[in-house]
Amino acid sequence: MKLTEIFNKDRLSLSFEVFPPKTDSNFDSVKHATEEIAKLSPSFMSVTYGAGGGTSKYTLEIAKNIKEVYGVPTLAHLTCVSSTKETVRERIAQIKDAGIENIMALRGDLTPELAASDRSGWDYKHAIDLIHEINASDADFCIGGACYPEIHPESTNQKEDIKYLKEKVDAGCSFLTTQMFFDNNLLYNFLYKIREAGITVPIIPGIMPITNANQVDRAIKLSGSFMPQRFKSLVDKFGGSPDAMKQAGIAYATDQIIDLFANGIKNVHVYSMNKPDVARKIVDNLSHIIS
């Protein structure tokens, strides 16, 4: 199933993101975690690619298992940073052969080594290059892209950011998923600006439940997210108690999701970090809302 079929339905939906194992020894435990999340019957699940494509072979295995065994539509991430055209074309063919109809087209994170390297000879420098490659294939994929409700860390300003975002959509992105954010007003403001710019594809908000205090610094580093005072107070109060912080973090994420649904957002994507218990608690908290 193409994800646009889900997004175009007049009902609320919740989806989850999982990531593949880094090594063979972790495969079984990660596979089990993703299966437990699949048992919650989310609208779809996305499977990430790993920095530099290092875990790409597991991405397809996990995505295929979720789709074939549990009947959950899957979205396979694909990055192009430092990859050759031959490699990317091979991976696109593998995704097609696995019967997966949805690809999240991303440039990929630049590791310190890649950022310092000479990128002039790379076949792909931006996500839009990958989008063109996917569209040039003989498969009919539903292509997703990423967006930042605040600003892409490498953009000069939000106006420039939105300009490049529209170029991605015009190139063939059927939907966009946001980076994590912790203040819903940032998303509402962002939606107003991109609609004004002519971007009309579905925007899927990405919510990250922060379940331990150590995640805060990483979240800021990854996305440059603004942390509202309400969230900072939560971490200050409960960060020293793992159980309390986990409960408070899930409650905060649930509150964000409820507010999004109440304000006309139909689809929300949760960065569940391979934690079935966190995903299950959020589903339980929303049981009468998304039923």
C-alpha positions in Angstrom: 0.0 0.0 0.0 1.2 3.5 -0.9 1.2 5.8 2.1 -0.7 8.5 0.3 -3.7 6.2 0.4 -3.5 6.3 4.2 -2.9 10.1 4.4 -5.9 10.8 2.1 -8.3 8.9 4.4 -10.5 11.0 6.6 -9.4 9.3 9.8 -6.7 9.7 12.5 -3.6 7.5 12.2 -0.5 6.8 14.2 2.7 5.4 12.8 6.1 4.5 14.3 9.7 4.6 13.2 12.2 1.9 14.0 15.9 1.4 13.3 17.8 -1.7 12.2 20.6 -3.3 14.3 24.2 -2.2 13.9 25.6 -5.7 14.0 24.5 -9.3 13.4 24.6 -10.1 17.1 21.8 -7.5 17.7 19.6 -8.6 14.9 17.3 -10.9 16.8 16.6 -8.5 19.7 15.9 -5.6 17.3 13.7 -7.8 15.1 11.7 -8.8 18.1 11.3 -5.1 19.2 10.1 -4.1 15.8 7.7 -7.0 15.7 6.2 -6.0 19.1 5.6 -2.5 17.7 4.0 -4.0 14.5 1.6 -6.0 16.7 0.1 -2.6 17.8 -1.3 -2.3 14.2 0.1 1.2 13.4 -1.0 2.8 10.1 2.6 2.2 8.9 6.2 1.7 10.1 9.3 3.4 8.8 12.7 1.7 8.9 15.8 3.9 9.0 19.0 3.4 7.0 21.8 4.0 9.4 24.6 6.6 9.2 26.4 6.3 5.8 24.2 3.3 4.9 26.1 1.0 7.2 23.0 -0.9 8.2 21.3 -0.9 4.9 21.0 -4.6 4.5 19.1 -4.9 7.7 16.7 -2.0 6.7 15.2 -4.2 4.0 15.1 -7.3 6.1 13.2 -5.6 8.9 10.9 -3.7 6.6 10.0 -6.8 4.6 9.3 -8.8 7.8 7.0 -6.2 9.1 5.1 -6.0 5.8 4.9 -9.8 5.1 4.3 -11.2 8.6 2.3 -8.5 10.2 0.6 -6.8 7.3 1.8 -3.4 8.3 2.7 -1.0 5.4 6.3 -0.1 5.4 8.4 2.9 4.5 12.1 2.0 3.7 14.6 4.8 4.3 17.2 5.3 1.6 20.2 7.7 1.8 22.5 8.8 -0.9 25.4 10.6 0.9 28.7 9.4 -0.6 27.0 6.6 -2.5 27.6 5.8 -6.2 24.8 5.7 -8.7 25.4 2.0 -9.1 24.9 1.3 -5.4 21.8 3.4 -5.2 20.2 1.9 -8.2 20.9 -1.6 -6.8 19.2 -0.7 -3.5 16.2 0.8 -5.3 15.9 -2.5 -7.2 16.1 -4.5 -4.0 13.4 -2.4 -2.4 11.1 -2.9 -5.4 11.8 -6.7 -5.4 10.8 -6.8 -1.8 7.4 -5.5 -2.7 7.9 -2.3 -0.7 6.1 0.7 -2.4 7.3 3.5 -0.2 10.8 5.2 0.0 11.9 7.9 2.4 14.5 9.7 0.2 17.2 11.4 2.3 20.6 12.8 1.8 21.8 11.2 5.0 23.8 12.6 7.9 27.2 13.9 7.2 29.7 12.3 9.6 32.6 14.5 10.6 34.8 12.6 8.1 32.3 13.1 5.3 31.8 16.7 6.1 35.5 17.3 5.9 35.9 15.4 2.7 35.9 16.7 -0.9 32.3 16.3 -2.1 32.7 17.7 -5.6 32.9 14.2 -7.2 29.9 12.7 -5.4 27.1 11.4 -7.6 24.5 12.7 -5.1 24.9 15.8 -3.0 21.3 16.5 -1.9 18.1 14.5 -1.4 16.6 16.0 -4.6 19.3 14.1 -6.5 18.1 10.9 -5.0 14.4 11.7 -5.7 15.3 12.2 -9.4 17.1 8.8 -9.4 14.1 7.0 -7.8 11.7 8.6 -10.3 14.0 7.5 -13.2 13.7 3.9 -12.1 11.2 1.5 -13.6 9.3 1.3 -10.3 6.3 3.3 -9.1 7.3 4.4 -5.6 5.5 6.7 -3.2 8.4 9.0 -2.2 8.7 10.8 1.1 11.0 13.6 2.2 12.1 15.2 5.4 11.4 18.8 6.6 12.3 20.9 9.6 9.5 22.9 11.4 12.2 25.3 12.7 15.1 25.4 10.1 17.5 22.9 8.6 20.8 23.2 10.4 22.6 23.9 7.2 20.1 26.6 5.9 20.8 30.3 6.1 17.2 31.1 7.0 13.8 29.5 6.9 12.8 31.3 3.7 15.7 29.6 1.9 14.9 26.3 3.6 11.3 26.4 2.3 12.5 27.3 -1.2 14.6 24.1 -1.3 11.7 22.1 0.3 9.4 23.2 -2.6 12.0 22.0 -5.1 12.0 18.6 -3.5 8.2 18.4 -3.7 8.2 19.6 -7.3 10.7 16.9 -8.0 8.4 14.2 -6.8 7.9 14.0 -3.1 4.4 12.9 -2.3 4.6 13.7 1.4 7.0 15.2 4.0 7.8 14.0 7.5 9.0 16.6 10.0 12.0 16.3 12.3 11.1 16.1 16.0 9.8 19.2 17.7 8.6 19.9 21.2 6.4 23.0 20.7 3.4 22.5 18.5 3.1 26.2 17.7 6.3 25.9 15.8 4.6 23.3 13.5 1.5 25.4 13.0 3.5 28.4 12.1 5.6 26.2 9.7 2.5 24.8 8.0 1.2 28.3 7.4 4.4 29.4 5.7 4.8 26.3 3.5 1.2 26.4 2.4 1.8 30.1 1.4 4.8 28.9 -0.6 2.6 26.5 -2.6 3.6 23.2 -0.8 0.3 21.2 -0.6 1.5 17.6 0.0 0.6 16.0 3.3 2.9 17.0 6.2 3.4 14.2 8.8 4.5 15.6 12.2 7.3 13.6 13.9 7.1 13.3 17.7 9.9 12.0 19.8 9.0 10.8 23.3 11.9 11.8 25.6 12.0 9.0 28.2 15.4 9.8 29.8 17.2 13.0 30.5 20.2 12.0 28.4 18.1 12.1 25.2 17.6 15.9 25.5 21.1 16.9 24.4 21.1 14.4 21.6 17.7 15.6 20.4 19.0 19.2 20.3 22.1 18.2 18.5 20.2 16.1 15.9 17.5 18.6 15.0 18.3 21.9 16.7 15.0 21.7 18.4 13.7 24.5 20.6 12.9 23.2 24.1 10.0 25.2 25.6 10.2 26.1 29.3 7.4 23.6 30.0 9.5 20.8 28.7 12.7 22.0 30.5 10.8 22.1 33.8 9.6 18.5 33.2 13.2 17.4 32.7 14.5 19.4 35.7 11.8 17.9 37.9 11.8 14.2 36.8 15.1 13.8 35.0 16.8 12.2 38.1 14.3 9.4 38.3 14.2 7.0 35.3 10.7 5.8 36.0 9.3 9.2 36.6 11.0 10.7 33.5 9.8 7.9 31.3 6.2 8.4 32.5 6.4 12.2 32.1 8.1 12.0 28.7 5.3 9.7 27.4 2.7 12.0 28.8 4.3 15.0 27.2 4.4 13.3 23.8 0.8 12.1 24.2 -0.3 15.6 25.0 1.5 16.9 21.8 -0.3 14.2 19.7 -3.7 15.0 21.2 -3.2 18.7 20.5 -2.2 17.9 16.9 -5.2 15.8 16.3 -7.5 18.4 17.9 -6.2 21.0 15.5 -6.8 19.2 12.3 -3.7 17.0 11.9 -4.8 13.5 10.8 -1.5 11.6 10.8 1.3 11.6 13.4 4.6 9.7 13.2 6.3 8.7 16.5 10.1 8.2 16.7 9.7 5.2 19.0 13.5 4.3 19.2 12.7 0.5 19.1 10.9 0.7 22.4 7.7 -1.4 22.3 6.7 -0.4 25.8 6.8 3.3 24.9 4.9 2.7 21.7 2.3 0.6 23.5 1.7 3.1 26.2 1.1 5.9 23.7 -1.3 3.7 21.8 -3.1 2.9 25.0 -3.3 6.6 25.9 -4.9 7.3 22.5 -7.1 4.2 22.4 -10.5 6.0 22.2 -9.1 8.9 20.1 -7.7 6.9 17.1 -10.2 4.0 17.2 
